[in-house]
Amino acid sequence: MDTNTLIHEIVIPNYPSKIKLSEKQRAKYYHKNKGKKPPKKYQNNRYVYNKAKVLVDVVTGERVIANPRLAGTPKMWNVNFQAIWNQAIRFQQRAVITNKLKEIFIPFIKDLKPIKEFPIKFEIFICDIDMVVDISNKGVIYTKILEDLLTEYKIIPDDKAEFINDTGRCKWIKVNTEDEVHMVIRISKSNNEMK
């Protein structure tokens, strides 16, 4: 089988490098003996802890917000497996992330012609201005989402090794402008050789 035979090439403009988890982030407050310590500007007589052990401004009576730049802004998540690996993201939030990514990729996958010859090779190329996380940390998430969608939409019978035996390649290609930012997914024929 010719390993260079391209089966599908999928181009995704403005690929999902970040996804919105919520419209507004909740305000966080300084709690006595919990969380981070307030900065020095709040360590004077104007600021005291109330009965609920929350830091308040005695002049205004308002609680002091610990995340003033983020409170009220959309909560964005950089696609990055590291947060899942170190368990900063738990099961419920992982499910939300998975569903949001699937929604973005479905229009590019759902109408592909089913693949009949196996095994296949699966590669992702990310063309972006910069890459703030390890490319492998992005690739593992995209690969899993896309392989699951190929199975769900019956483009392939299953994503097990019998069908996809060459996977996980994710390459970053540096570009210079926003207009050039995109993702390319290549699905090609594979073989049972070490090349």
BELVENJO-V661983 format. One record per helix or strand. SS is the DSSP state (@ for helix, = for strand). FROM is the first residue (numbers start at 0). LEN is the number of residues. If there is no record, write none. Layout:
SS_FROM_LEN ; SS_FROM_LEN
This chain:
=_5_8 ; =_17_5 ; =_24_1 ; =_28_1 ; =_30_1 ; =_33_1 ; @_39_3 ; =_46_3 ; =_53_4 ; =_62_1 ; =_64_1 ; =_70_1 ; =_74_4 ; @_80_5 ; @_90_19 ; =_119_9 ; @_134_18 ; =_163_11 ; @_177_3 ; =_181_8
